[in-house]
Amino acid sequence: MSSYFSVDEIYEENKVLRETVARLEAEILQLKEKNKRLNQVIDAQTEENALEILEYFHSCSSIRKTAWKYNMEMEELYESIPEWDGCRDGLQSANDYHECRIEVIGRQEYDEEQEYDMEPEQLEHLMRTPEPEEITKIIRDYKKGSLGLYDLADKYELKITNLFRLLKENKVIEKETDAKYYKSFYVDYNGAGTEWDQNSEIGLIEAFYSEVNSQP
C-alpha cells in the first residue's frame, strides 16, 4: 500500500487546515472585541463609583485596602486617585503611599531618586566590597532563599548592582538571570505591569563595573 498522498489529497488537507485557521482567527477577534467591551463597561462603572471610592479611600487612608474592597488593581487606583481628587495630596497622605509608590514605579526609579540626594560617602558604602566575613553571611542568606534580592541588598546596605556583582564574583551565579527569584525581582526593579520574558536581562553586573570605572 502506497504511503504517498496524491495532489488532490494534499489540496483537500490544506483546504481543511486553512478553514480551521480562518475559523480560529475569527473566534480570536470576537473574543478580543468581547473583552474590549467588557473592559469599557468596567471602566465606566469605576468612573461612576469614583465618588464612593474616594470617600472610602479618605476614610481608611489606604490605597491597597481600597483597591481590594472595590476589586481594582492597586496600580490602577494609584493612578486614578489624583485624577478624581484633582491633586495628589490625598494620595500622598495615604498610610501605604510610600510602599505602593515603590511598587508602581519600580525600585530602579525610586533608588535613583534616593541616590540623587546622597553624600558621596553614602554611595561609596553602597558600592563597597564587604569584608570576607560579611560576604559569607550574604551568600548564606542568599542560599537560604528566605529573602528576596532587594530584601537581601537592603539588609546589607548594598546597591542592587553590587549584590549581583558579589554573587557573580563569588561564583554563586554564572549570569544575572541565574539569581533566585529573578522573575519577581524583574517586576520589583521595573515596576507594576512589567513581566520578565524568561530570557532578557537588565545588565546589572555590567552596570556596576561601568559606574565604578566612571568614578574619578
C-alpha positions in Angstrom: 0.0 0.0 0.0 1.5 3.4 -1.0 2.4 5.8 1.7 2.3 8.8 -0.7 -0.5 11.4 -0.8 -2.0 12.4 -4.1 -2.1 16.0 -5.1 -5.9 16.1 -4.6 -5.5 14.7 -1.0 -2.9 17.3 -0.2 -5.0 20.0 -1.6 -8.0 18.9 0.5 -6.0 18.6 3.6 -4.5 22.1 3.2 -8.0 23.4 2.5 -9.3 22.0 5.8 -6.3 23.5 7.6 -6.9 26.9 6.1 -10.5 26.8 7.0 -9.6 25.8 10.6 -7.1 28.6 10.9 -9.6 31.1 9.5 -12.3 30.0 11.9 -9.9 30.2 14.9 -8.7 33.7 13.8 -12.4 34.8 13.6 -13.0 33.4 17.1 -10.0 35.3 18.5 -11.2 38.5 17.0 -14.6 38.0 18.6 -13.1 37.3 22.0 -10.9 40.4 21.7 -13.9 42.5 20.9 -15.9 41.0 23.7 -13.0 41.6 26.2 -12.7 45.2 24.9 -16.4 45.8 25.6 -16.2 44.2 29.0 -13.3 46.5 29.9 -15.2 49.5 28.8 -18.1 48.5 31.0 -15.8 48.0 34.0 -14.1 51.4 33.4 -17.5 53.1 33.1 -18.7 51.5 36.3 -15.5 52.5 38.1 -15.9 56.2 36.9 -19.5 56.2 38.2 -18.3 54.9 41.6 -15.4 57.3 41.8 -17.0 59.5 44.5 -17.9 56.4 46.6 -14.4 55.0 46.1 -12.8 58.3 47.1 -14.9 58.6 50.2 -13.9 55.2 51.3 -10.2 55.9 50.5 -10.1 59.1 52.5 -11.8 57.3 55.4 -9.4 54.4 55.6 -6.3 56.2 54.2 -5.1 53.0 52.4 -4.6 52.6 48.7 -4.3 48.8 48.9 -7.3 48.3 51.2 -9.4 50.5 48.9 -8.3 48.6 45.8 -9.1 45.3 47.4 -12.6 46.5 48.5 -13.5 47.7 45.0 -11.8 44.8 43.1 -9.3 47.1 41.4 -5.6 46.7 40.7 -3.6 48.7 43.1 -1.6 50.5 40.4 -4.9 51.4 38.6 -6.3 53.0 41.8 -2.9 54.7 42.5 -3.2 56.5 39.1 -6.9 57.2 39.4 -7.0 58.9 42.8 -5.1 62.1 41.8 -7.4 62.3 38.7 -10.5 62.1 40.8 -9.2 64.3 43.5 -7.8 66.9 41.2 -4.5 66.8 43.1 -2.0 64.4 44.7 -2.4 65.5 48.3 -4.8 62.7 49.3 -2.8 60.0 47.6 0.4 61.2 49.2 -1.2 61.2 52.7 -2.2 57.5 52.5 -0.7 55.3 55.1 0.7 53.0 52.4 1.6 55.6 49.9 5.4 55.0 50.2 5.2 51.2 49.6 2.6 51.5 46.9 4.6 54.1 45.0 7.7 51.9 45.1 5.7 49.0 43.7 4.2 51.1 40.9 7.3 53.0 39.7 9.8 50.2 40.5 13.0 50.2 42.6 15.2 51.4 39.7 13.5 54.8 39.5 13.0 55.0 43.3 16.6 54.2 44.1 17.8 56.7 41.5 15.8 59.4 43.3 17.3 58.4 46.7 20.8 58.3 45.4 20.5 61.8 43.8 20.5 63.4 47.3 23.1 61.0 48.9 26.5 62.2 50.0 29.5 60.6 48.2 30.3 58.6 51.3 26.9 57.0 51.4 27.1 56.0 47.7 30.6 54.6 48.4 29.2 52.5 51.2 26.5 51.0 48.9 29.2 50.1 46.3 31.8 48.8 48.7 33.4 45.3 48.7 32.4 43.9 52.1 34.8 42.1 54.4 35.1 38.3 53.8 33.0 37.5 56.9 30.2 39.7 55.7 30.3 38.2 52.2 30.0 34.8 53.7 26.8 36.0 55.6 25.4 37.5 52.4 25.9 34.3 50.4 24.5 32.2 53.3 21.3 34.3 53.4 21.0 34.2 49.6 21.2 30.4 49.6 18.7 30.1 52.3 16.2 31.7 50.0 14.2 33.4 52.7 14.9 36.9 51.4 14.1 38.4 48.1 17.0 40.0 46.2 16.1 43.6 47.2 15.5 42.5 50.8 19.0 41.0 50.8 20.6 44.1 49.3 18.8 46.4 51.8 19.7 44.2 54.7 23.4 44.5 54.0 23.2 48.1 52.7 24.3 47.2 49.1 23.3 48.8 45.8 21.5 46.1 43.9 24.1 46.1 41.1 26.7 45.5 43.8 24.8 42.5 45.2 24.7 40.9 41.7 28.4 41.6 41.2 29.3 39.9 44.5 27.2 36.9 43.7 28.9 36.6 40.3 32.5 37.2 41.6 31.9 34.6 44.3 30.7 32.0 41.7 27.2 31.8 43.3 25.7 32.7 39.9 27.1 32.5 36.4 24.9 35.2 34.9 22.4 37.7 36.1 19.3 35.7 35.3 20.6 32.7 37.3 19.7 34.6 40.5 16.9 33.2 42.7 13.5 34.8 42.3 14.7 36.7 39.2 11.2 36.8 37.7 9.7 38.6 40.7 12.9 40.7 41.0 12.4 41.9 37.4 9.0 43.3 38.3 10.3 44.9 41.5 13.0 46.6 39.5 10.9 47.9 36.6 7.5 48.4 38.4 4.0 47.1 38.3 2.7 45.9 34.9 6.0 44.6 33.7 6.8 41.0 33.1 10.1 39.1 32.5 10.2 37.3 29.2 12.2 34.4 30.7 15.3 35.4 28.6 16.4 39.0 28.6 18.5 40.5 31.4 18.8 44.1 32.7 22.6 44.2 32.7 23.2 44.9 36.4 26.6 43.3 36.7 27.9 45.4 33.8 26.3 48.5 35.3 28.2 48.0 38.5 31.6 47.9 36.7 30.6 50.8 34.4 29.7 53.0 37.4 32.9 52.1 39.2 35.1 52.8 36.2 33.4 56.2 35.6 34.3 57.5 39.0 37.2 59.9 39.2 
